[in-house]
Every structure is written in structure tokens, then in C-alpha cells.
Amino acid sequence: MSNQAIPDLTPPGFTRSVDHGRVHSLHYPDGTIRIRHECHRPRDGRTLIHAPTLTIPGHVVVSTAPVTISPSILCEDCGLHGFLSDGIWRDC
């Protein structure tokens, strides 16, 4: 069995990364926020580091310090689902 690194598909260019435990919020100069996490994709069996963009409108950045985003966040690739509130990730 090979011990290959997990591919990191995070787009470059973010100016701030905040560790929230299971996820990181990546903040881009244009206001885009992506939720970086280890994504276990059942559709193809791959595991990768993935940072999907939040859908804005749809998600509201309530605060950037500490990071609070509403409503809950869902990764459609792996099913990661939770709330990012007061800088802490909470699984649903």
C-alpha cells in the first residue's frame, strides 16, 4: 500500500486562513469565503483536501472575528454538514 499525500485542490490566492477544528475558513480578497476540509467523496472513493465556495447570497457572514456564518454549511461532495459559529465548527 502506498503512502501518498492527500491531493490538495484548494484554489490559491487566499489572504487569511482560520482554523476552526475540523474545517478552515479561507478568506479571499474579493470577499469569497471557502470552507477547507478533508473531503471523503463516496462517489469516486477519493479523499482530498477541498475548499468549496460558500453560496453568497445564501450564506451570510455574520462576523469575521470570530468567524460566524449562517445558515449551516454543507459540502455536496462528501456530506460534511455543520455550523460555523463564534469561530467553532459544530457538526450537524
N, CA, C and O atoms as a printed pandas DataFrame, in Angstrom:
     atom_number atom_name residue_name chain_id  residue_number  x_coord  y_coord  z_coord
0              1         N          MET        A               1    0.849   -1.173    0.000
1              2        CA          MET        A               1    0.000    0.000    0.000
2              3         C          MET        A               1    0.896    1.239    0.000
3              4         O          MET        A               1    1.812    1.342    0.816
4              5         N          SER        A               2    0.636    2.175   -0.909
5              6        CA          SER        A               2    1.438    3.396   -0.961
6              7         C          SER        A               2    0.960    4.388    0.084
7              8         O          SER        A               2   -0.192    4.360    0.515
8              9         N          ASN        A               3    1.850    5.242    0.469
9             10        CA          ASN        A               3    1.540    6.260    1.473
10            11         C          ASN        A               3    1.570    7.624    0.805
11            12         O          ASN        A               3    2.362    8.488    1.183
12            13         N          GLN        A               4    0.714    7.819   -0.181
13            14        CA          GLN        A               4    0.679    9.071   -0.919
14            15         C          GLN        A               4   -0.040   10.147   -0.134
15            16         O          GLN        A               4   -0.971    9.879    0.625
16            17         N          ALA        A               5    0.420   11.380   -0.339
17            18        CA          ALA        A               5   -0.231   12.521    0.305
18            19         C          ALA        A               5   -1.628   12.714   -0.282
19            20         O          ALA        A               5   -1.879   12.378   -1.439
20            21         N          ILE        A               6   -2.513   13.248    0.516
21            22        CA          ILE        A               6   -3.863   13.570    0.048
22            23         C          ILE        A               6   -3.756   14.775   -0.879
23            24         O          ILE        A               6   -3.174   15.788   -0.490
24            25         N          PRO        A               7   -4.302   14.696   -2.097
25            26        CA          PRO        A               7   -4.239   15.835   -3.017
26            27         C          PRO        A               7   -4.945   17.060   -2.430
27            28         O          PRO        A               7   -6.034   16.956   -1.865
28            29         N          ASP        A               8   -4.305   18.214   -2.574
29            30        CA          ASP        A               8   -4.869   19.473   -2.090
30            31         C          ASP        A               8   -5.393   20.262   -3.278
31            32         O          ASP        A               8   -4.613   20.783   -4.075
32            33         N          LEU        A               9   -6.710   20.350   -3.397
33            34        CA          LEU        A               9   -7.336   21.062   -4.512
34            35         C          LEU        A               9   -7.811   22.461   -4.116
35            36         O          LEU        A               9   -8.687   23.030   -4.766
36            37         N          THR        A              10   -7.229   23.010   -3.049
37            38        CA          THR        A              10   -7.596   24.352   -2.602
38            39         C          THR        A              10   -7.085   25.389   -3.601
39            40         O          THR        A              10   -5.887   25.427   -3.882
40            41         N          PRO        A              11   -7.968   26.228   -4.141
41            42        CA          PRO        A              11   -7.506   27.276   -5.056
42            43         C          PRO        A              11   -6.577   28.251   -4.335
43            44         O          PRO        A              11   -6.830   28.608   -3.184
44            45         N          PRO        A              12   -5.505   28.685   -5.000
45            46        CA          PRO        A              12   -4.575   29.638   -4.375
46            47         C          PRO        A              12   -5.185   31.031   -4.280
47            48         O          PRO        A              12   -6.249   31.287   -4.843
48            49         N          GLY        A              13   -4.521   31.915   -3.579
49            50        CA          GLY        A              13   -4.899   33.323   -3.550
50            51         C          GLY        A              13   -5.593   33.796   -2.302
51            52         O          GLY        A              13   -5.942   34.974   -2.219
52            53         N          PHE        A              14   -5.815   32.928   -1.314
53            54        CA          PHE        A              14   -6.479   33.396   -0.096
54            55         C          PHE        A              14   -5.509   34.226    0.735
55            56         O          PHE        A              14   -4.298   34.005    0.708
56            57         N          THR        A              15   -6.055   35.177    1.467
57            58        CA          THR        A              15   -5.231   36.084    2.264
58            59         C          THR        A              15   -5.296   35.792    3.755
59            60         O          THR        A              15   -4.505   36.329    4.531
60            61         N          ARG        A              16   -6.234   34.943    4.159
61            62        CA          ARG        A              16   -6.403   34.611    5.576
62            63         C          ARG        A              16   -6.972   33.208    5.685
63            64         O          ARG        A              16   -7.877   32.827    4.943
64            65         N          SER        A              17   -6.424   32.446    6.623
65            66        CA          SER        A              17   -6.924   31.103    6.905
66            67         C          SER        A              17   -7.164   31.021    8.398
67            68         O          SER        A              17   -6.284   31.345    9.196
68            69         N          VAL        A              18   -8.374   30.582    8.781
69            70        CA          VAL        A              18   -8.718   30.477   10.193
70            71         C          VAL        A              18   -9.047   29.019   10.498
71            72         O          VAL        A              18   -9.902   28.421    9.845
72            73         N          ASP        A              19   -8.366   28.451   11.491
73            74        CA          ASP        A              19   -8.568   27.064   11.892
74            75         C          ASP        A              19   -9.766   26.983   12.833
75            76         O          ASP        A              19   -9.787   27.639   13.874
76            77         N          HIS        A              20  -10.763   26.179   12.467
77            78        CA          HIS        A              20  -11.964   26.004   13.284
78            79         C          HIS        A              20  -12.093   24.565   13.777
79            80         O          HIS        A              20  -13.180   24.129   14.155
80            81         N          GLY        A              21  -10.993   23.836   13.773
81            82        CA          GLY        A              21  -11.041   22.438   14.181
82            83         C          GLY        A              21  -11.113   21.538   12.971
83            84         O          GLY        A              21  -10.091   21.290   12.330
84            85         N          ARG        A              22  -12.272   21.049   12.644
85            86        CA          ARG        A              22  -12.442   20.139   11.504
86            87         C          ARG        A              22  -12.345   20.842   10.149
87            88         O          ARG        A              22  -12.066   20.202    9.135
88            89         N          VAL        A              23  -12.571   22.147   10.131
89            90        CA          VAL        A              23  -12.520   22.925    8.893
90            91         C          VAL        A              23  -11.682   24.180    9.101
91            92         O          VAL        A              23  -11.422   24.595   10.230
92            93         N          HIS        A              24  -11.262   24.778    7.978
93            94        CA          HIS        A              24  -10.627   26.092    7.966
94            95         C          HIS        A              24  -11.493   26.994    7.095
95            96         O          HIS        A              24  -12.020   26.547    6.077
96            97         N          SER        A              25  -11.644   28.250    7.480
97            98        CA          SER        A              25  -12.264   29.201    6.562
98            99         C          SER        A              25  -11.129   29.928    5.848
99           100         O          SER        A              25  -10.198   30.428    6.479
100          101         N          LEU        A              26  -11.223   29.977    4.522
101          102        CA          LEU        A              26  -10.247   30.676    3.698
102          103         C          LEU        A              26  -10.908   31.941    3.168
103          104         O          LEU        A              26  -11.986   31.891    2.574
104          105         N          HIS        A              27  -10.256   33.062    3.387
105          106        CA          HIS        A              27  -10.814   34.370    3.024
106          107         C          HIS        A              27  -10.000   34.935    1.857
107          108         O          HIS        A              27   -8.776   35.045    1.933
108          109         N          TYR        A              28  -10.697   35.289    0.784
109          110        CA          TYR        A              28  -10.076   35.795   -0.433
110          111         C          TYR        A              28  -10.294   37.304   -0.536
111          112         O          TYR        A              28  -11.258   37.827    0.023
112          113         N          PRO        A              29   -9.400   38.018   -1.254
113          114        CA          PRO        A              29   -9.502   39.481   -1.352
114          115         C          PRO        A              29  -10.840   39.986   -1.897
115          116         O          PRO        A              29  -11.264   41.088   -1.548
116          117         N          ASP        A              30  -11.514   39.199   -2.747
117          118        CA          ASP        A              30  -12.783   39.652   -3.327
118          119         C          ASP        A              30  -13.984   39.397   -2.420
119          120         O          ASP        A              30  -15.124   39.639   -2.816
120          121         N          GLY        A              31  -13.726   38.897   -1.174
121          122        CA          GLY        A              31  -14.813   38.633   -0.236
122          123         C          GLY        A              31  -15.296   37.190   -0.238
123          124         O          GLY        A              31  -16.092   36.802    0.617
124          125         N          THR        A              32  -14.821   36.386   -1.198
125          126        CA          THR        A              32  -15.185   34.973   -1.246
126          127         C          THR        A              32  -14.652   34.256   -0.014
127          128         O          THR        A              32  -13.534   34.515    0.431
128          129         N          ILE        A              33  -15.454   33.359    0.530
129          130        CA          ILE        A              33  -15.015   32.504    1.631
130          131         C          ILE        A              33  -15.236   31.061    1.205
131          132         O          ILE        A              33  -16.300   30.698    0.704
132          133         N          ARG        A              34  -14.205   30.242    1.416
133          134        CA          ARG        A              34  -14.271   28.820    1.122
134          135         C          ARG        A              34  -14.058   28.048    2.414
135          136         O          ARG        A              34  -13.344   28.506    3.307
136          137         N          ILE        A              35  -14.677   26.881    2.514
137          138        CA          ILE        A              35  -14.534   26.034    3.703
138          139         C          ILE        A              35  -13.634   24.854    3.327
139          140         O          ILE        A              35  -14.048   23.933    2.623
140          141         N          ARG        A              36  -12.390   24.910    3.817
141          142        CA          ARG        A              36  -11.378   23.895    3.501
142          143         C          ARG        A              36  -11.498   22.735    4.495
143          144         O          ARG        A              36  -11.540   22.944    5.707
144          145         N          HIS        A              37  -11.552   21.508    3.958
145          146        CA          HIS        A              37  -11.682   20.332    4.809
146          147         C          HIS        A              37  -11.183   19.096    4.079
147          148         O          HIS        A              37  -11.002   19.113    2.862
148          149         N          GLU        A              38  -10.962   18.027    4.829
149          150        CA          GLU        A              38  -10.615   16.749    4.237
150          151         C          GLU        A              38  -11.911   16.118    3.759
151          152         O          GLU        A              38  -12.798   15.810    4.556
152          153         N          CYS        A              39  -12.009   15.933    2.467
153          154        CA          CYS        A              39  -13.249   15.529    1.822
154          155         C          CYS        A              39  -13.157   14.056    1.409
155          156         O          CYS        A              39  -12.333   13.696    0.568
156          157         N          HIS        A              40  -13.990   13.218    1.992
157          158        CA          HIS        A              40  -14.051   11.794    1.664
158          159         C          HIS        A              40  -15.236   11.599    0.716
159          160         O          HIS        A              40  -16.381   11.500    1.158
160          161         N          ARG        A              41  -14.958   11.544   -0.567
161          162        CA          ARG        A              41  -16.002   11.548   -1.588
162          163         C          ARG        A              41  -16.483   10.137   -1.902
163          164         O          ARG        A              41  -15.749    9.353   -2.504
164          165         N          PRO        A              42  -17.704    9.807   -1.502
165          166        CA          PRO        A              42  -18.218    8.463   -1.758
166          167         C          PRO        A              42  -18.432    8.158   -3.237
167          168         O          PRO        A              42  -18.386    6.994   -3.636
168          169         N          ARG        A              43  -18.663    9.179   -4.055
169          170        CA          ARG        A              43  -18.982    8.918   -5.466
170          171         C          ARG        A              43  -17.805    8.336   -6.242
171          172         O          ARG        A              43  -18.003    7.588   -7.200
172          173         N          ASP        A              44  -16.558    8.679   -5.827
173          174        CA          ASP        A              44  -15.403    8.124   -6.539
174          175         C          ASP        A              44  -14.374    7.498   -5.595
175          176         O          ASP        A              44  -13.321    7.046   -6.044
176          177         N          GLY        A              45  -14.669    7.467   -4.292
177          178        CA          GLY        A              45  -13.793    6.820   -3.332
178          179         C          GLY        A              45  -12.523    7.584   -3.020
179          180         O          GLY        A              45  -11.643    7.056   -2.339
180          181         N          ARG        A              46  -12.404    8.808   -3.497
181          182        CA          ARG        A              46  -11.199    9.597   -3.273
182          183         C          ARG        A              46  -11.289   10.393   -1.976
183          184         O          ARG        A              46  -12.374   10.757   -1.522
184          185         N          THR        A              47  -10.131   10.650   -1.397
185          186        CA          THR        A              47  -10.024   11.572   -0.276
186          187         C          THR        A              47   -9.097   12.692   -0.720
187          188         O          THR        A              47   -8.010   12.439   -1.240
188          189         N          LEU        A              48   -9.527   13.917   -0.517
189          190        CA          LEU        A              48   -8.735   15.068   -0.925
190          191         C          LEU        A              48   -9.004   16.235    0.005
191          192         O          LEU        A              48   -9.959   16.227    0.782
192          193         N          ILE        A              49   -8.147   17.234   -0.089
193          194        CA          ILE        A              49   -8.377   18.486    0.624
194          195         C          ILE        A              49   -9.138   19.370   -0.357
195          196         O          ILE        A              49   -8.672   19.622   -1.468
196          197         N          HIS        A              50  -10.289   19.830    0.053
197          198        CA          HIS        A              50  -11.201   20.514   -0.858
198          199         C          HIS        A              50  -11.733   21.760   -0.157
199          200         O          HIS        A              50  -11.942   21.752    1.056
200          201         N          ALA        A              51  -11.949   22.818   -0.910
201          202        CA          ALA        A              51  -12.455   24.054   -0.322
202          203         C          ALA        A              51  -13.551   24.644   -1.203
203          204         O          ALA        A              51  -13.294   25.561   -1.984
204          205         N          PRO        A              52  -14.780   24.120   -1.082
205          206        CA          PRO        A              52  -15.866   24.681   -1.879
206          207         C          PRO        A              52  -16.224   26.091   -1.422
207          208         O          PRO        A              52  -16.095   26.434   -0.247
208          209         N          THR        A              53  -16.675   26.894   -2.373
209          210        CA          THR        A              53  -17.089   28.262   -2.095
210          211         C          THR        A              53  -18.449   28.272   -1.416
211          212         O          THR        A              53  -19.341   27.509   -1.787
212          213         N          LEU        A              54  -18.602   29.126   -0.432
213          214        CA          LEU        A              54  -19.928   29.326    0.153
214          215         C          LEU        A              54  -20.812   30.001   -0.876
215          216         O          LEU        A              54  -20.339   30.818   -1.666
216          217         N          THR        A              55  -22.077   29.669   -0.871
217          218        CA          THR        A              55  -23.007   30.304   -1.795
218          219         C          THR        A              55  -23.504   31.600   -1.184
219          220         O          THR        A              55  -24.290   31.607   -0.237
220          221         N          ILE        A              56  -23.027   32.687   -1.748
221          222        CA          ILE        A              56  -23.430   34.006   -1.269
222          223         C          ILE        A              56  -24.068   34.705   -2.462
223          224         O          ILE        A              56  -23.321   34.936   -3.412
224          225         N          PRO        A              57  -25.357   35.079   -2.547
225          226        CA          PRO        A              57  -26.266   35.030   -1.406
226          227         C          PRO        A              57  -26.632   33.595   -1.065
227          228         O          PRO        A              57  -26.459   32.681   -1.872
228          229         N          GLY        A              58  -27.120   33.426    0.093
229          230        CA          GLY        A              58  -27.446   32.109    0.623
230          231         C          GLY        A              58  -26.816   31.972    1.987
231          232         O          GLY        A              58  -27.483   31.617    2.958
232          233         N          HIS        A              59  -25.519   32.257    2.061
233          234        CA          HIS        A              59  -24.830   32.291    3.346
234          235         C          HIS        A              59  -24.549   33.751    3.701
235          236         O          HIS        A              59  -24.248   34.569    2.832
236          237         N          VAL        A              60  -24.652   34.055    4.974
237          238        CA          VAL        A              60  -24.379   35.403    5.465
238          239         C          VAL        A              60  -23.193   35.328    6.408
239          240         O          VAL        A              60  -23.184   34.530    7.346
240          241         N          VAL        A              61  -22.189   36.165    6.157
241          242        CA          VAL        A              61  -21.062   36.266    7.076
242          243         C          VAL        A              61  -21.501   37.224    8.176
243          244         O          VAL        A              61  -21.531   38.440    7.986
244          245         N          VAL        A              62  -21.838   36.657    9.319
245          246        CA          VAL        A              62  -22.319   37.446   10.453
246          247         C          VAL        A              62  -21.163   38.170   11.103
247          248         O          VAL        A              62  -21.302   39.322   11.516
248          249         N          SER        A              63  -20.004   37.499   11.201
249          250        CA          SER        A              63  -18.816   38.069   11.835
250          251         C          SER        A              63  -17.571   37.429   11.243
251          252         O          SER        A              63  -17.590   36.251   10.886
252          253         N          THR        A              64  -16.486   38.192   11.133
253          254        CA          THR        A              64  -15.221   37.625   10.674
254          255         C          THR        A              64  -14.243   37.413   11.829
255          256         O          THR        A              64  -13.206   36.775   11.648
256          257         N          ALA        A              65  -14.555   37.934   13.001
257          258        CA          ALA        A              65  -13.683   37.749   14.177
258          259         C          ALA        A              65  -14.531   37.753   15.436
259          260         O          ALA        A              65  -14.862   38.832   15.928
260          261         N          PRO        A              66  -14.897   36.609   15.978
261          262        CA          PRO        A              66  -14.663   35.273   15.443
262          263         C          PRO        A              66  -15.604   34.986   14.265
263          264         O          PRO        A              66  -16.672   35.585   14.136
264          265         N          VAL        A              67  -15.175   34.060   13.422
265          266        CA          VAL        A              67  -15.947   33.752   12.220
266          267         C          VAL        A              67  -17.276   33.100   12.595
267          268         O          VAL        A              67  -17.329   32.097   13.306
268          269         N          THR        A              68  -18.343   33.710   12.086
269          270        CA          THR        A              68  -19.692   33.171   12.249
270          271         C          THR        A              68  -20.397   33.308   10.911
271          272         O          THR        A              68  -20.483   34.401   10.352
272          273         N          ILE        A              69  -20.905   32.187   10.399
273          274        CA          ILE        A              69  -21.587   32.159    9.107
274          275         C          ILE        A              69  -22.934   31.476    9.299
275          276         O          ILE        A              69  -23.043   30.475   10.007
276          277         N          SER        A              70  -23.954   32.030    8.660
277          278        CA          SER        A              70  -25.301   31.486    8.777
278          279         C          SER        A              70  -25.870   31.326    7.382
279          280         O          SER        A              70  -25.558   32.158    6.530
280          281         N          PRO        A              71  -26.670   30.335    7.086
281          282        CA          PRO        A              71  -27.085   29.190    7.883
282          283         C          PRO        A              71  -25.989   28.125    7.905
283          284         O          PRO        A              71  -24.816   28.440    7.702
284          285         N          SER        A              72  -26.367   26.861    8.150
285          286        CA          SER        A              72  -25.404   25.766    8.198
286          287         C          SER        A              72  -24.710   25.608    6.838
287          288         O          SER        A              72  -25.202   26.076    5.811
288          289         N          ILE        A              73  -23.561   24.938    6.864
289          290        CA          ILE        A              73  -22.734   24.739    5.678
290          291         C          ILE        A              73  -22.747   23.249    5.333
291          292         O          ILE        A              73  -22.603   22.396    6.208
292          293         N          LEU        A              74  -22.924   22.952    4.037
293          294        CA          LEU        A              74  -22.979   21.576    3.567
294          295         C          LEU        A              74  -22.032   21.408    2.380
295          296         O          LEU        A              74  -22.095   22.183    1.426
296          297         N          CYS        A              75  -21.157   20.405    2.431
297          298        CA          CYS        A              75  -20.333   20.038    1.275
298          299         C          CYS        A              75  -21.110   18.994    0.495
299          300         O          CYS        A              75  -21.377   17.905    1.004
300          301         N          GLU        A              76  -21.471   19.318   -0.728
301          302        CA          GLU        A              76  -22.255   18.390   -1.545
302          303         C          GLU        A              76  -21.444   17.201   -2.024
303          304         O          GLU        A              76  -22.024   16.203   -2.455
304          305         N          ASP        A              77  -20.105   17.275   -1.961
305          306        CA          ASP        A              77  -19.266   16.152   -2.377
306          307         C          ASP        A              77  -19.237   15.044   -1.335
307          308         O          ASP        A              77  -19.388   13.871   -1.675
308          309         N          CYS        A              78  -19.043   15.407   -0.051
309          310        CA          CYS        A              78  -18.850   14.365    0.970
310          311         C          CYS        A              78  -19.929   14.348    2.045
311          312         O          CYS        A              78  -19.988   13.411    2.842
312          313         N          GLY        A              79  -20.780   15.365    2.081
313          314        CA          GLY        A              79  -21.849   15.396    3.073
314          315         C          GLY        A              79  -21.476   16.059    4.382
315          316         O          GLY        A              79  -22.288   16.092    5.306
316          317         N          LEU        A              80  -20.243   16.597    4.486
317          318        CA          LEU        A              80  -19.877   17.358    5.686
318          319         C          LEU        A              80  -20.939   18.426    5.898
319          320         O          LEU        A              80  -21.256   19.181    4.979
320          321         N          HIS        A              81  -21.489   18.492    7.105
321          322        CA          HIS        A              81  -22.578   19.422    7.372
322          323         C          HIS        A              81  -22.430   19.933    8.795
323          324         O          HIS        A              81  -22.300   19.152    9.737
324          325         N          GLY        A              82  -22.453   21.252    8.941
325          326        CA          GLY        A              82  -22.342   21.804   10.276
326          327         C          GLY        A              82  -22.508   23.303   10.308
327          328         O          GLY        A              82  -22.759   23.947    9.289
328          329         N          PHE        A              83  -22.362   23.842   11.499
329          330        CA          PHE        A              83  -22.473   25.274   11.739
330          331         C          PHE        A              83  -21.112   25.834   12.104
331          332         O          PHE        A              83  -20.352   25.198   12.834
332          333         N          LEU        A              84  -20.798   27.019   11.602
333          334        CA          LEU        A              84  -19.592   27.738   11.963
334          335         C          LEU        A              84  -20.047   28.964   12.737
335          336         O          LEU        A              84  -20.545   29.933   12.163
336          337         N          SER        A              85  -19.868   28.902   14.060
337          338        CA          SER        A              85  -20.378   29.950   14.931
338          339         C          SER        A              85  -19.359   30.267   16.011
339          340         O          SER        A              85  -18.802   29.364   16.635
340          341         N          ASP        A              86  -19.117   31.555   16.230
341          342        CA          ASP        A              86  -18.142   32.001   17.227
342          343         C          ASP        A              86  -16.787   31.354   17.019
343          344         O          ASP        A              86  -16.083   31.068   17.987
344          345         N          GLY        A              87  -16.411   31.119   15.761
345          346        CA          GLY        A              87  -15.106   30.564   15.427
346          347         C          GLY        A              87  -14.979   29.070   15.635
347          348         O          GLY        A              87  -13.881   28.525   15.521
348          349         N          ILE        A              88  -16.084   28.390   15.939
349          350        CA          ILE        A              88  -16.047   26.955   16.232
350          351         C          ILE        A              88  -16.954   26.204   15.263
351          352         O          ILE        A              88  -18.094   26.605   15.029
352          353         N          TRP        A              89  -16.434   25.102   14.698
353          354        CA          TRP        A              89  -17.225   24.246   13.824
354          355         C          TRP        A              89  -17.994   23.259   14.687
355          356         O          TRP        A              89  -17.429   22.638   15.587
356          357         N          ARG        A              90  -19.279   23.118   14.413
357          358        CA          ARG        A              90  -20.123   22.148   15.111
358          359         C          ARG        A              90  -20.843   21.293   14.069
359          360         O          ARG        A              90  -21.632   21.805   13.275
360          361         N          ASP        A              91  -20.564   19.977   14.079
361          362        CA          ASP        A              91  -21.225   19.063   13.137
362          363         C          ASP        A              91  -22.714   19.009   13.415
363          364         O          ASP        A              91  -23.151   19.124   14.560
364          365         N          CYS        A              92  -23.493   18.832   12.347
365          366        CA          CYS        A              92  -24.941   18.607   12.477
366          367         C          CYS        A              92  -25.193   17.145   12.742
367          368         O          CYS        A              92  -26.344   16.733   12.885
